[in-house]
Amino acid sequence: MAFPVSEDKIDAVETALGRALPASLRAHLKNQNGGDIVAADDDWILHPVRDDSDRKRLARTANDIVRETKTARNDSGFPADGIAIASNGTGDRLVLLPQPNSIFHWDHETRTVAEVTVEWDMA
């Protein structure tokens, strides 16, 4: 899904979520708006920024960060102030918490979070 997205779309997401995204995430989204990343020895699908600039981009960004965060906040044990930025397809999520520039792995079975390092460029 290597479609870039404009800064104003990212700004709109930050406004909707009430929090700035880490610079590393902003840069990745600006260049690729989604895609695959690696963290916590797992592959993750990054939630994109909603892009309504044309029908194709709107369809490809239907699982945007704001929508996925609203869905995740309904999951039992998901941090109330968490922002869901990625999923691994098994129920776990990568999450932003109020700590600046930190990304966490939320385990849906144990309902715990642990800070992780993200590899933004998958080979």
A tleap script that builds the chain and sets N, CA, C and O, in Angstrom:
source leaprc.protein.ff14SB
mol = sequence {
  NMET ALA PHE PRO VAL SER GLU ASP LYS ILE
  ASP ALA VAL GLU THR ALA LEU GLY ARG ALA
  LEU PRO ALA SER LEU ARG ALA HIE LEU LYS
  ASN GLN ASN GLY GLY ASP ILE VAL ALA ALA
  ASP ASP ASP TRP ILE LEU HIE PRO VAL ARG
  ASP ASP SER ASP ARG LYS ARG LEU ALA ARG
  THR ALA ASN ASP ILE VAL ARG GLU THR LYS
  THR ALA ARG ASN ASP SER GLY PHE PRO ALA
  ASP GLY ILE ALA ILE ALA SER ASN GLY THR
  GLY ASP ARG LEU VAL LEU LEU PRO GLN PRO
  ASN SER ILE PHE HIE TRP ASP HIE GLU THR
  ARG THR VAL ALA GLU VAL THR VAL GLU TRP
  ASP MET CALA
}
set mol.1.N position { 0.824 -1.178 0.000 }
set mol.1.CA position { 0.000 0.000 0.000 }
set mol.1.C position { 0.869 1.244 0.000 }
set mol.1.O position { 0.563 2.173 0.747 }
set mol.2.N position { 1.877 1.319 -0.746 }
set mol.2.CA position { 2.849 2.399 -0.690 }
set mol.2.C position { 2.312 3.683 -1.320 }
set mol.2.O position { 2.835 4.150 -2.332 }
set mol.3.N position { 1.284 4.240 -0.727 }
set mol.3.CA position { 0.757 5.535 -1.138 }
set mol.3.C position { 1.180 6.560 -0.096 }
set mol.3.O position { 0.930 6.362 1.093 }
set mol.4.N position { 1.807 7.637 -0.508 }
set mol.4.CA position { 2.111 8.686 0.475 }
set mol.4.C position { 0.830 9.399 0.893 }
set mol.4.O position { -0.194 9.305 0.216 }
set mol.5.N position { 0.897 10.106 2.007 }
set mol.5.CA position { -0.253 10.884 2.473 }
set mol.5.C position { 0.254 12.263 2.869 }
set mol.5.O position { 1.399 12.418 3.291 }
set mol.6.N position { -0.605 13.253 2.728 }
set mol.6.CA position { -0.195 14.633 2.998 }
set mol.6.C position { -0.145 14.925 4.496 }
set mol.6.O position { -0.812 14.278 5.303 }
set mol.7.N position { 0.663 15.917 4.834 }
set mol.7.CA position { 0.812 16.346 6.226 }
set mol.7.C position { -0.527 16.768 6.824 }
set mol.7.O position { -0.789 16.513 7.999 }
set mol.8.N position { -1.386 17.418 6.013 }
set mol.8.CA position { -2.661 17.888 6.562 }
set mol.8.C position { -3.561 16.725 6.973 }
set mol.8.O position { -4.346 16.862 7.911 }
set mol.9.N position { -3.464 15.591 6.293 }
set mol.9.CA position { -4.241 14.403 6.691 }
set mol.9.C position { -3.716 13.854 8.018 }
set mol.9.O position { -4.498 13.435 8.871 }
set mol.10.N position { -2.402 13.856 8.190 }
set mol.10.CA position { -1.806 13.401 9.450 }
set mol.10.C position { -2.180 14.369 10.569 }
set mol.10.O position { -2.511 13.943 11.676 }
set mol.11.N position { -2.129 15.658 10.285 }
set mol.11.CA position { -2.534 16.663 11.277 }
set mol.11.C position { -3.984 16.438 11.719 }
set mol.11.O position { -4.302 16.575 12.901 }
set mol.12.N position { -4.859 16.094 10.772 }
set mol.12.CA position { -6.269 15.856 11.096 }
set mol.12.C position { -6.421 14.655 12.033 }
set mol.12.O position { -7.270 14.669 12.924 }
set mol.13.N position { -5.604 13.619 11.837 }
set mol.13.CA position { -5.625 12.453 12.719 }
set mol.13.C position { -5.196 12.857 14.128 }
set mol.13.O position { -5.827 12.468 15.110 }
set mol.14.N position { -4.135 13.628 14.220 }
set mol.14.CA position { -3.664 14.074 15.533 }
set mol.14.C position { -4.733 14.903 16.246 }
set mol.14.O position { -4.914 14.773 17.456 }
set mol.15.N position { -5.427 15.738 15.513 }
set mol.15.CA position { -6.510 16.535 16.100 }
set mol.15.C position { -7.634 15.625 16.584 }
set mol.15.O position { -8.142 15.806 17.691 }
set mol.16.N position { -8.025 14.654 15.770 }
set mol.16.CA position { -9.100 13.734 16.138 }
set mol.16.C position { -8.746 12.900 17.359 }
set mol.16.O position { -9.608 12.598 18.184 }
set mol.17.N position { -7.475 12.527 17.473 }
set mol.17.CA position { -7.027 11.694 18.593 }
set mol.17.C position { -6.616 12.513 19.816 }
set mol.17.O position { -6.496 11.973 20.916 }
set mol.18.N position { -6.403 13.800 19.628 }
set mol.18.CA position { -6.018 14.658 20.737 }
set mol.18.C position { -4.586 14.483 21.186 }
set mol.18.O position { -4.246 14.800 22.326 }
set mol.19.N position { -3.750 13.985 20.308 }
set mol.19.CA position { -2.355 13.731 20.671 }
set mol.19.C position { -1.489 13.730 19.420 }
set mol.19.O position { -1.920 13.277 18.360 }
set mol.20.N position { -0.271 14.233 19.545 }
set mol.20.CA position { 0.681 14.198 18.441 }
set mol.20.C position { 1.241 12.788 18.282 }
set mol.20.O position { 1.460 12.085 19.268 }
set mol.21.N position { 1.469 12.386 17.056 }
set mol.21.CA position { 2.095 11.097 16.772 }
set mol.21.C position { 3.612 11.262 16.845 }
set mol.21.O position { 4.125 12.345 16.564 }
set mol.22.N position { 4.334 10.207 17.216 }
set mol.22.CA position { 5.805 10.293 17.222 }
set mol.22.C position { 6.333 10.629 15.824 }
set mol.22.O position { 5.747 10.229 14.818 }
set mol.23.N position { 7.429 11.355 15.776 }
set mol.23.CA position { 8.013 11.782 14.502 }
set mol.23.C position { 8.317 10.597 13.589 }
set mol.23.O position { 8.124 10.689 12.377 }
set mol.24.N position { 8.790 9.486 14.153 }
set mol.24.CA position { 9.118 8.315 13.333 }
set mol.24.C position { 7.869 7.730 12.668 }
set mol.24.O position { 7.923 7.295 11.517 }
set mol.25.N position { 6.756 7.719 13.385 }
set mol.25.CA position { 5.496 7.227 12.818 }
set mol.25.C position { 4.984 8.196 11.760 }
set mol.25.O position { 4.559 7.773 10.685 }
set mol.26.N position { 5.022 9.486 12.056 }
set mol.26.CA position { 4.593 10.501 11.076 }
set mol.26.C position { 5.375 10.343 9.769 }
set mol.26.O position { 4.789 10.364 8.687 }
set mol.27.N position { 6.689 10.186 9.871 }
set mol.27.CA position { 7.527 10.071 8.680 }
set mol.27.C position { 7.157 8.833 7.869 }
set mol.27.O position { 7.064 8.887 6.642 }
set mol.28.N position { 6.948 7.723 8.562 }
set mol.28.CA position { 6.578 6.489 7.864 }
set mol.28.C position { 5.222 6.646 7.182 }
set mol.28.O position { 5.065 6.282 6.017 }
set mol.29.N position { 4.254 7.181 7.898 }
set mol.29.CA position { 2.925 7.373 7.321 }
set mol.29.C position { 2.974 8.325 6.138 }
set mol.29.O position { 2.318 8.083 5.125 }
set mol.30.N position { 3.729 9.389 6.248 }
set mol.30.CA position { 3.818 10.365 5.159 }
set mol.30.C position { 4.336 9.705 3.884 }
set mol.30.O position { 3.864 10.012 2.789 }
set mol.31.N position { 5.296 8.806 4.022 }
set mol.31.CA position { 5.888 8.154 2.850 }
set mol.31.C position { 5.121 6.935 2.360 }
set mol.31.O position { 5.067 6.686 1.156 }
set mol.32.N position { 4.520 6.162 3.283 }
set mol.32.CA position { 3.907 4.894 2.881 }
set mol.32.C position { 2.459 4.735 3.318 }
set mol.32.O position { 1.756 3.876 2.786 }
set mol.33.N position { 2.000 5.517 4.250 }
set mol.33.CA position { 0.636 5.457 4.779 }
set mol.33.C position { 0.146 4.039 5.015 }
set mol.33.O position { -0.826 3.594 4.404 }
set mol.34.N position { 0.816 3.350 5.890 }
set mol.34.CA position { 0.449 1.972 6.220 }
set mol.34.C position { 1.604 1.052 5.937 }
set mol.34.O position { 2.763 1.455 6.027 }
set mol.35.N position { 1.302 -0.172 5.599 }
set mol.35.CA position { 2.327 -1.138 5.259 }
set mol.35.C position { 2.702 -2.015 6.429 }
set mol.35.O position { 2.060 -1.986 7.479 }
set mol.36.N position { 3.746 -2.794 6.237 }
set mol.36.CA position { 4.200 -3.751 7.235 }
set mol.36.C position { 5.412 -3.214 7.982 }
set mol.36.O position { 6.277 -2.554 7.406 }
set mol.37.N position { 5.454 -3.513 9.278 }
set mol.37.CA position { 6.595 -3.166 10.123 }
set mol.37.C position { 6.907 -4.352 11.018 }
set mol.37.O position { 6.117 -5.292 11.107 }
set mol.38.N position { 8.053 -4.311 11.679 }
set mol.38.CA position { 8.459 -5.364 12.613 }
set mol.38.C position { 8.654 -4.742 13.988 }
set mol.38.O position { 9.272 -3.687 14.128 }
set mol.39.N position { 8.114 -5.420 15.008 }
set mol.39.CA position { 8.314 -5.020 16.411 }
set mol.39.C position { 8.035 -6.231 17.280 }
set mol.39.O position { 7.189 -7.060 16.944 }
set mol.40.N position { 8.738 -6.337 18.389 }
set mol.40.CA position { 8.541 -7.439 19.348 }
set mol.40.C position { 8.593 -8.796 18.656 }
set mol.40.O position { 7.788 -9.683 18.938 }
set mol.41.N position { 9.551 -8.942 17.748 }
set mol.41.CA position { 9.733 -10.199 17.015 }
set mol.41.C position { 8.474 -10.669 16.305 }
set mol.41.O position { 8.216 -11.870 16.222 }
set mol.42.N position { 7.694 -9.733 15.797 }
set mol.42.CA position { 6.460 -10.066 15.095 }
set mol.42.C position { 6.285 -9.105 13.930 }
set mol.42.O position { 6.839 -8.005 13.930 }
set mol.43.N position { 5.513 -9.526 12.944 }
set mol.43.CA position { 5.157 -8.671 11.820 }
set mol.43.C position { 3.833 -7.997 12.134 }
set mol.43.O position { 2.919 -8.623 12.671 }
set mol.44.N position { 3.736 -6.715 11.796 }
set mol.44.CA position { 2.562 -5.912 12.106 }
set mol.44.C position { 2.081 -5.187 10.860 }
set mol.44.O position { 2.877 -4.808 10.001 }
set mol.45.N position { 0.785 -5.001 10.773 }
set mol.45.CA position { 0.190 -4.213 9.701 }
set mol.45.C position { -0.171 -2.859 10.294 }
set mol.45.O position { -1.028 -2.760 11.172 }
set mol.46.N position { 0.488 -1.831 9.807 }
set mol.46.CA position { 0.300 -0.483 10.322 }
set mol.46.C position { -1.023 0.091 9.817 }
set mol.46.O position { -1.310 0.032 8.621 }
set mol.47.N position { -1.820 0.641 10.716 }
set mol.47.CA position { -3.074 1.276 10.323 }
set mol.47.C position { -2.745 2.590 9.614 }
set mol.47.O position { -1.920 3.364 10.098 }
set mol.48.N position { -3.381 2.844 8.479 }
set mol.48.CA position { -3.091 4.063 7.729 }
set mol.48.C position { -3.861 5.271 8.260 }
set mol.48.O position { -4.704 5.161 9.150 }
set mol.49.N position { -3.543 6.410 7.686 }
set mol.49.CA position { -4.297 7.636 7.900 }
set mol.49.C position { -5.401 7.657 6.849 }
set mol.49.O position { -5.156 7.364 5.679 }
set mol.50.N position { -6.607 8.002 7.263 }
set mol.50.CA position { -7.726 8.070 6.298 }
set mol.50.C position { -7.387 9.095 5.233 }
set mol.50.O position { -7.024 10.234 5.528 }
set mol.51.N position { -7.514 8.657 3.980 }
set mol.51.CA position { -7.193 9.527 2.841 }
set mol.51.C position { -8.362 9.496 1.868 }
set mol.51.O position { -8.560 8.519 1.146 }
set mol.52.N position { -9.128 10.571 1.858 }
set mol.52.CA position { -10.300 10.644 0.992 }
set mol.52.C position { -10.034 11.439 -0.284 }
set mol.52.O position { -10.965 11.966 -0.894 }
set mol.53.N position { -8.763 11.525 -0.690 }
set mol.53.CA position { -8.417 12.308 -1.878 }
set mol.53.C position { -8.924 11.678 -3.173 }
set mol.53.O position { -9.125 12.385 -4.161 }
set mol.54.N position { -9.133 10.360 -3.186 }
set mol.54.CA position { -9.793 9.702 -4.310 }
set mol.54.C position { -10.370 8.374 -3.814 }
set mol.54.O position { -10.074 7.946 -2.699 }
set mol.55.N position { -11.191 7.725 -4.641 }
set mol.55.CA position { -11.888 6.501 -4.216 }
set mol.55.C position { -10.936 5.359 -3.874 }
set mol.55.O position { -11.160 4.626 -2.910 }
set mol.56.N position { -9.886 5.210 -4.654 }
set mol.56.CA position { -8.931 4.121 -4.412 }
set mol.56.C position { -8.251 4.296 -3.055 }
set mol.56.O position { -8.139 3.341 -2.286 }
set mol.57.N position { -7.803 5.502 -2.766 }
set mol.57.CA position { -7.138 5.758 -1.482 }
set mol.57.C position { -8.114 5.642 -0.318 }
set mol.57.O position { -7.751 5.141 0.746 }
set mol.58.N position { -9.335 6.095 -0.508 }
set mol.58.CA position { -10.334 5.965 0.548 }
set mol.58.C position { -10.582 4.493 0.870 }
set mol.58.O position { -10.667 4.123 2.041 }
set mol.59.N position { -10.698 3.655 -0.154 }
set mol.59.CA position { -10.916 2.222 0.061 }
set mol.59.C position { -9.711 1.575 0.748 }
set mol.59.O position { -9.882 0.704 1.601 }
set mol.60.N position { -8.508 1.989 0.387 }
set mol.60.CA position { -7.296 1.405 0.968 }
set mol.60.C position { -7.022 1.870 2.390 }
set mol.60.O position { -6.194 1.285 3.088 }
set mol.61.N position { -7.712 2.918 2.820 }
set mol.61.CA position { -7.477 3.434 4.167 }
set mol.61.C position { -8.710 3.301 5.052 }
set mol.61.O position { -8.863 4.043 6.022 }
set mol.62.N position { -9.578 2.372 4.727 }
set mol.62.CA position { -10.810 2.173 5.507 }
set mol.62.C position { -10.526 1.754 6.948 }
set mol.62.O position { -11.320 2.040 7.844 }
set mol.63.N position { -9.410 1.086 7.173 }
set mol.63.CA position { -9.032 0.654 8.533 }
set mol.63.C position { -8.077 1.663 9.156 }
set mol.63.O position { -7.027 1.292 9.679 }
set mol.64.N position { -8.443 2.932 9.098 }
set mol.64.CA position { -7.547 4.000 9.536 }
set mol.64.C position { -7.334 4.008 11.048 }
set mol.64.O position { -8.068 3.362 11.796 }
set mol.65.N position { -6.324 4.745 11.480 }
set mol.65.CA position { -5.918 4.802 12.889 }
set mol.65.C position { -7.068 5.230 13.803 }
set mol.65.O position { -7.262 4.636 14.863 }
set mol.66.N position { -7.820 6.237 13.413 }
set mol.66.CA position { -8.910 6.718 14.264 }
set mol.66.C position { -9.982 5.638 14.417 }
set mol.66.O position { -10.446 5.384 15.528 }
set mol.67.N position { -10.371 5.013 13.331 }
set mol.67.CA position { -11.389 3.947 13.377 }
set mol.67.C position { -10.908 2.759 14.204 }
set mol.67.O position { -11.642 2.244 15.048 }
set mol.68.N position { -9.681 2.329 13.961 }
set mol.68.CA position { -9.140 1.177 14.682 }
set mol.68.C position { -8.964 1.476 16.172 }
set mol.68.O position { -9.113 0.582 17.005 }
set mol.69.N position { -8.651 2.713 16.506 }
set mol.69.CA position { -8.528 3.090 17.914 }
set mol.69.C position { -9.888 3.027 18.602 }
set mol.69.O position { -9.992 2.534 19.725 }
set mol.70.N position { -10.928 3.521 17.938 }
set mol.70.CA position { -12.277 3.452 18.509 }
set mol.70.C position { -12.686 1.997 18.738 }
set mol.70.O position { -13.270 1.670 19.770 }
set mol.71.N position { -12.381 1.135 17.784 }
set mol.71.CA position { -12.699 -0.291 17.915 }
set mol.71.C position { -11.909 -0.914 19.060 }
set mol.71.O position { -12.470 -1.650 19.872 }
set mol.72.N position { -10.610 -0.625 19.129 }
set mol.72.CA position { -9.746 -1.206 20.158 }
set mol.72.C position { -10.174 -0.788 21.559 }
set mol.72.O position { -10.077 -1.576 22.500 }
set mol.73.N position { -10.638 0.425 21.701 }
set mol.73.CA position { -11.041 0.909 23.022 }
set mol.73.C position { -12.270 0.176 23.556 }
set mol.73.O position { -12.600 0.298 24.736 }
set mol.74.N position { -12.939 -0.574 22.708 }
set mol.74.CA position { -14.044 -1.424 23.150 }
set mol.74.C position { -13.568 -2.795 23.610 }
set mol.74.O position { -14.335 -3.551 24.207 }
set mol.75.N position { -12.297 -3.123 23.335 }
set mol.75.CA position { -11.733 -4.408 23.755 }
set mol.75.C position { -11.464 -4.377 25.255 }
set mol.75.O position { -10.949 -3.390 25.783 }
set mol.76.N position { -11.809 -5.443 25.924 }
set mol.76.CA position { -11.569 -5.545 27.361 }
set mol.76.C position { -10.082 -5.434 27.656 }
set mol.76.O position { -9.275 -6.176 27.097 }
set mol.77.N position { -9.724 -4.511 28.530 }
set mol.77.CA position { -8.341 -4.369 28.944 }
set mol.77.C position { -7.491 -3.469 28.078 }
set mol.77.O position { -6.336 -3.210 28.416 }
set mol.78.N position { -8.031 -2.979 26.958 }
set mol.78.CA position { -7.251 -2.055 26.127 }
set mol.78.C position { -7.121 -0.740 26.883 }
set mol.78.O position { -8.097 -0.259 27.458 }
set mol.79.N position { -5.920 -0.151 26.889 }
set mol.79.CA position { -5.725 1.099 27.643 }
set mol.79.C position { -6.685 2.199 27.173 }
set mol.79.O position { -6.785 2.470 25.977 }
set mol.80.N position { -7.377 2.819 28.107 }
set mol.80.CA position { -8.381 3.835 27.789 }
set mol.80.C position { -7.778 5.009 27.023 }
set mol.80.O position { -8.457 5.638 26.212 }
set mol.81.N position { -6.503 5.305 27.281 }
set mol.81.CA position { -5.850 6.415 26.603 }
set mol.81.C position { -4.936 5.944 25.471 }
set mol.81.O position { -4.128 6.718 24.959 }
set mol.82.N position { -5.065 4.671 25.080 }
set mol.82.CA position { -4.228 4.105 24.029 }
set mol.82.C position { -4.700 4.476 22.640 }
set mol.82.O position { -5.892 4.672 22.405 }
set mol.83.N position { -3.757 4.570 21.727 }
set mol.83.CA position { -4.029 4.785 20.311 }
set mol.83.C position { -3.492 3.572 19.567 }
set mol.83.O position { -2.294 3.295 19.606 }
set mol.84.N position { -4.381 2.847 18.889 }
set mol.84.CA position { -3.987 1.644 18.148 }
set mol.84.C position { -3.360 2.048 16.817 }
set mol.84.O position { -4.009 2.692 15.992 }
set mol.85.N position { -2.096 1.669 16.606 }
set mol.85.CA position { -1.430 2.045 15.356 }
set mol.85.C position { -1.163 0.858 14.437 }
set mol.85.O position { -0.878 1.051 13.255 }
set mol.86.N position { -1.250 -0.377 14.961 }
set mol.86.CA position { -0.978 -1.552 14.132 }
set mol.86.C position { -1.577 -2.788 14.790 }
set mol.86.O position { -1.856 -2.798 15.989 }
set mol.87.N position { -1.770 -3.833 13.982 }
set mol.87.CA position { -2.231 -5.122 14.511 }
set mol.87.C position { -1.409 -6.227 13.870 }
set mol.87.O position { -0.838 -6.065 12.791 }
set mol.88.N position { -1.368 -7.369 14.579 }
set mol.88.CA position { -0.608 -8.503 14.046 }
set mol.88.C position { -1.519 -9.609 13.513 }
set mol.88.O position { -1.039 -10.681 13.143 }
set mol.89.N position { -2.810 -9.360 13.473 }
set mol.89.CA position { -3.751 -10.326 12.932 }
set mol.89.C position { -4.204 -11.377 13.923 }
set mol.89.O position { -5.010 -12.240 13.578 }
set mol.90.N position { -3.696 -11.325 15.168 }
set mol.90.CA position { -4.094 -12.312 16.175 }
set mol.90.C position { -4.781 -11.671 17.372 }
set mol.90.O position { -5.082 -12.348 18.355 }
set mol.91.N position { -5.030 -10.358 17.291 }
set mol.91.CA position { -5.691 -9.665 18.392 }
set mol.91.C position { -4.800 -8.709 19.145 }
set mol.91.O position { -5.292 -7.840 19.866 }
set mol.92.N position { -3.490 -8.855 18.991 }
set mol.92.CA position { -2.563 -7.937 19.652 }
set mol.92.C position { -2.460 -6.651 18.833 }
set mol.92.O position { -2.737 -6.630 17.634 }
set mol.93.N position { -2.057 -5.593 19.511 }
set mol.93.CA position { -1.931 -4.293 18.840 }
set mol.93.C position { -0.667 -3.569 19.281 }
set mol.93.O position { -0.173 -3.763 20.392 }
set mol.94.N position { -0.161 -2.739 18.394 }
set mol.94.CA position { 0.850 -1.774 18.788 }
set mol.94.C position { 0.101 -0.511 19.166 }
set mol.94.O position { -0.829 -0.084 18.481 }
set mol.95.N position { 0.533 0.079 20.280 }
set mol.95.CA position { -0.240 1.148 20.903 }
set mol.95.C position { 0.666 2.318 21.274 }
set mol.95.O position { 1.808 2.143 21.698 }
set mol.96.N position { 0.115 3.513 21.099 }
set mol.96.CA position { 0.740 4.711 21.648 }
set mol.96.C position { 0.045 5.021 22.956 }
set mol.96.O position { -1.182 4.999 23.041 }
set mol.97.N position { 0.833 5.310 23.972 }
set mol.97.CA position { 0.319 5.771 25.260 }
set mol.97.C position { 0.822 7.203 25.453 }
set mol.97.O position { 1.620 7.676 24.644 }
set mol.98.N position { 0.389 7.893 26.479 }
set mol.98.CA position { 0.807 9.290 26.637 }
set mol.98.C position { 2.314 9.532 26.712 }
set mol.98.O position { 2.749 10.661 26.489 }
set mol.99.N position { 3.123 8.526 27.016 }
set mol.99.CA position { 4.574 8.715 27.038 }
set mol.99.C position { 5.032 9.117 25.630 }
set mol.99.O position { 4.766 8.398 24.667 }
set mol.100.N position { 5.712 10.248 25.508 }
set mol.100.CA position { 6.124 10.701 24.175 }
set mol.100.C position { 7.144 9.765 23.538 }
set mol.100.O position { 8.074 9.285 24.186 }
set mol.101.N position { 6.938 9.524 22.253 }
set mol.101.CA position { 7.866 8.766 21.411 }
set mol.101.C position { 8.032 7.303 21.800 }
set mol.101.O position { 8.999 6.671 21.375 }
set mol.102.N position { 7.125 6.747 22.591 }
set mol.102.CA position { 7.193 5.336 22.960 }
set mol.102.C position { 6.057 4.580 22.288 }
set mol.102.O position { 4.944 5.088 22.151 }
set mol.103.N position { 6.362 3.357 21.874 }
set mol.103.CA position { 5.359 2.473 21.274 }
set mol.103.C position { 5.335 1.204 22.098 }
set mol.103.O position { 6.377 0.699 22.518 }
set mol.104.N position { 4.127 0.690 22.327 }
set mol.104.CA position { 3.934 -0.461 23.196 }
set mol.104.C position { 3.203 -1.585 22.475 }
set mol.104.O position { 2.383 -1.352 21.587 }
set mol.105.N position { 3.521 -2.801 22.878 }
set mol.105.CA position { 2.803 -3.988 22.424 }
set mol.105.C position { 1.729 -4.289 23.459 }
set mol.105.O position { 2.035 -4.525 24.628 }
set mol.106.N position { 0.462 -4.281 23.028 }
set mol.106.CA position { -0.638 -4.652 23.904 }
set mol.106.C position { -1.019 -6.095 23.586 }
set mol.106.O position { -1.412 -6.406 22.462 }
set mol.107.N position { -0.901 -6.963 24.570 }
set mol.107.CA position { -1.235 -8.375 24.425 }
set mol.107.C position { -2.696 -8.571 24.799 }
set mol.107.O position { -3.090 -8.323 25.939 }
set mol.108.N position { -3.502 -9.018 23.836 }
set mol.108.CA position { -4.944 -9.133 24.089 }
set mol.108.C position { -5.295 -10.267 25.050 }
set mol.108.O position { -6.383 -10.269 25.625 }
set mol.109.N position { -4.399 -11.224 25.230 }
set mol.109.CA position { -4.685 -12.335 26.150 }
set mol.109.C position { -4.362 -11.964 27.597 }
set mol.109.O position { -5.136 -12.255 28.509 }
set mol.110.N position { -3.221 -11.324 27.795 }
set mol.110.CA position { -2.818 -10.964 29.162 }
set mol.110.C position { -3.257 -9.553 29.541 }
set mol.110.O position { -3.217 -9.174 30.711 }
set mol.111.N position { -3.679 -8.775 28.536 }
set mol.111.CA position { -4.117 -7.387 28.740 }
set mol.111.C position { -3.006 -6.516 29.338 }
set mol.111.O position { -3.261 -5.618 30.141 }
set mol.112.N position { -1.775 -6.806 28.925 }
set mol.112.CA position { -0.626 -6.053 29.418 }
set mol.112.C position { 0.047 -5.317 28.261 }
set mol.112.O position { -0.136 -5.658 27.092 }
set mol.113.N position { 0.830 -4.298 28.621 }
set mol.113.CA position { 1.594 -3.567 27.615 }
set mol.113.C position { 3.075 -3.637 27.961 }
set mol.113.O position { 3.463 -3.676 29.128 }
set mol.114.N position { 3.887 -3.652 26.912 }
set mol.114.CA position { 5.342 -3.642 27.073 }
set mol.114.C position { 5.929 -2.772 25.976 }
set mol.114.O position { 5.537 -2.878 24.813 }
set mol.115.N position { 6.861 -1.918 26.343 }
set mol.115.CA position { 7.487 -1.040 25.358 }
set mol.115.C position { 8.276 -1.865 24.349 }
set mol.115.O position { 8.922 -2.849 24.710 }
set mol.116.N position { 8.220 -1.457 23.073 }
set mol.116.CA position { 8.907 -2.172 21.998 }
set mol.116.C position { 9.679 -1.191 21.123 }
set mol.116.O position { 9.431 0.015 21.127 }
set mol.117.N position { 10.610 -1.747 20.384 }
set mol.117.CA position { 11.330 -0.999 19.361 }
set mol.117.C position { 10.772 -1.422 18.010 }
set mol.117.O position { 10.591 -2.611 17.747 }
set mol.118.N position { 10.505 -0.453 17.167 }
set mol.118.CA position { 9.913 -0.723 15.855 }
set mol.118.C position { 10.971 -0.615 14.772 }
set mol.118.O position { 11.771 0.321 14.757 }
set mol.119.N position { 10.965 -1.592 13.860 }
set mol.119.CA position { 11.792 -1.537 12.656 }
set mol.119.C position { 10.894 -0.991 11.555 }
set mol.119.O position { 10.057 -1.713 11.013 }
set mol.120.N position { 11.069 0.281 11.227 }
set mol.120.CA position { 10.163 0.946 10.290 }
set mol.120.C position { 10.347 0.479 8.859 }
set mol.120.O position { 9.389 0.501 8.085 }
set mol.121.N position { 11.541 0.059 8.483 }
set mol.121.CA position { 11.789 -0.358 7.110 }
set mol.121.C position { 11.976 -1.861 7.055 }
set mol.121.O position { 13.048 -2.376 7.373 }
set mol.122.N position { 10.929 -2.561 6.650 }
set mol.122.CA position { 11.035 -4.020 6.513 }
set mol.122.C position { 11.768 -4.337 5.228 }
set mol.122.O position { 11.517 -3.730 4.187 }
set mol.123.N position { 12.668 -5.286 5.312 }
set mol.123.CA position { 13.399 -5.704 4.108 }
set mol.123.C position { 12.645 -6.782 3.380 }
set mol.123.O position { 13.102 -7.262 2.343 }
savepdb mol mol.pdb
quit
